[in-house]
Amino acid sequence: MGSALPGPPVSTPELLERLQSRFAVDVRRQGTALAARLGIRTRHLARDLAHRHEAPREGDSNAELAARALQAERS
């Protein structure tokens, strides 16, 4: 089985800080509690939060991730 993840891992505090600075929404307390309850420490984002419109980063579309996963399986 192959796998491919978009972008580098982003920690919960880093993600919550990005959300606050980009969208002016402070959800750090609730986000930290929820992440702890679910056991989430990091996640991989296909989206670049610096851009206003949601679109995958170059090389991180579903088709490109599937192709990378398939290539990893063959290796």
ZIVEN-V440233 format. One line per field, one symbol per residue. phi: phi as a letter, one per 40 degrees, with the letter a starting at -180 (. if undefined). psi: psi as a letter, one per 40 degrees, with the letter a starting at -180 (. if undefined). burial: 1 if it has 16 or more other C-alpha atoms within 10 Angstrom, else 0. Layout:
# ZIVEN-V440233
phi = ???
psi = ???
burial = ???
This chain:
# ZIVEN-V440233
phi = .baabcgccbcddcccccccccbfbcbcccccccccccgcbaabbcccccccccaccdgbcdccccccccccccc
psi = hiihihiiihidddddddddddefhgfddddddddddefhdiihheihedidihiiihefiddddddddddddd.
burial = 000101000001101111100000000100010000000000001110100000000001000011011000000
